[in-house]
Amino acid sequence: MKKYSYARGNFHCSGVGADDYYSAEFLLDGLEVSYQFKIWEKAPKAVSVLVKENSDILQLLKVGDTLNVKYYSIKSAYPSDYQKTAVRHITRNDQGRLKGHYLVGLEILEG
């Protein structure tokens, strides 16, 4: 398995409403099923999702990729929403409670 480590300092975000999302779902070419991930960290226009290190999706995700991501909202009036999203970092966690996982940083782009 490839190991990815990208500095979070390159991760830029500035003002949409990602605070209302609790999970993100995407389908990539080469995978037969969509993957849904828990949102672990939130910023005004960005989120990080938690991905297990043995997940097939890590082989296909690359920093700089642009995806059409379906975000699920905590607000019942807005159950889900598709947003154009860029992968900004893929960071491996080697210790602590997130050991064995990667945080994948996603920036929600302007529509």
C-alpha positions in Angstrom: 0.0 0.0 0.0 1.2 3.5 -0.8 2.0 5.8 2.1 0.9 9.4 1.7 1.9 12.3 3.9 1.1 15.8 2.9 1.6 18.9 5.0 -1.6 20.4 6.3 -0.1 23.8 5.9 -1.0 23.7 2.2 -4.6 23.3 3.0 -6.5 26.5 2.4 -10.2 27.1 3.1 -12.4 30.2 3.4 -16.2 30.4 4.0 -19.1 28.1 2.9 -21.0 26.0 5.5 -19.4 22.7 5.9 -20.4 22.8 9.6 -23.8 21.4 8.7 -22.3 18.1 7.2 -21.7 14.9 9.1 -20.7 12.5 6.2 -19.4 12.6 2.6 -20.0 10.1 -0.1 -18.3 9.6 -3.4 -17.9 7.2 -6.3 -14.6 7.0 -8.2 -13.9 5.4 -11.6 -12.5 2.0 -11.0 -14.8 1.3 -8.0 -18.1 -0.4 -8.3 -19.7 1.0 -5.2 -19.8 4.5 -3.6 -18.0 5.1 -0.4 -19.4 7.1 2.5 -17.0 8.5 5.2 -17.5 10.2 8.5 -16.5 13.8 8.6 -13.8 14.2 11.2 -12.7 17.8 11.0 -14.6 20.8 9.8 -13.6 24.3 8.6 -15.8 27.0 7.0 -15.3 25.6 3.4 -13.5 22.3 4.0 -13.7 19.0 5.8 -11.5 16.0 6.5 -12.9 12.5 6.2 -11.5 9.5 8.1 -10.5 6.6 5.8 -9.1 3.2 7.0 -5.6 2.5 5.8 -6.7 -0.7 3.9 -9.5 1.0 2.0 -9.4 0.5 -1.8 -10.3 4.2 -2.3 -6.8 5.3 -1.1 -5.3 3.7 -4.2 -7.4 6.0 -6.4 -7.5 9.3 -4.6 -4.8 11.8 -5.4 -4.1 15.3 -4.1 -5.5 17.8 -6.6 -8.3 15.5 -7.8 -11.7 17.2 -8.2 -14.7 15.1 -7.2 -18.5 15.5 -7.1 -19.1 14.7 -3.5 -22.5 14.1 -1.9 -22.6 15.6 1.6 -25.2 14.6 4.2 -26.5 17.4 6.4 -27.5 17.3 10.0 -30.4 19.5 9.1 -33.5 17.5 8.1 -34.6 20.2 5.7 -31.4 19.6 3.6 -30.7 15.9 3.8 -28.0 15.8 1.2 -26.2 18.1 -1.3 -23.7 17.5 -4.1 -20.7 19.8 -4.1 -17.7 20.1 -6.4 -14.8 19.2 -4.1 -11.0 19.1 -4.4 -8.7 16.7 -2.5 -6.2 18.9 -0.6 -4.2 16.5 1.6 -4.0 12.8 2.5 -2.4 12.4 5.9 -1.5 9.1 7.6 -2.0 8.7 11.3 0.6 6.5 12.9 -0.4 6.9 16.6 -3.2 7.7 19.0 -6.8 6.9 18.5 -6.7 7.4 14.7 -3.8 4.9 14.2 -4.5 2.9 11.1 -6.4 5.6 9.4 -5.8 8.5 7.0 -7.4 12.0 7.1 -8.3 13.1 3.6 -8.7 16.9 3.4 -11.5 18.1 1.1 -12.0 21.7 0.0 -15.6 22.5 -1.1 -15.1 24.6 -4.3 -17.3 27.5 -5.5 -20.2 26.2 -7.6 
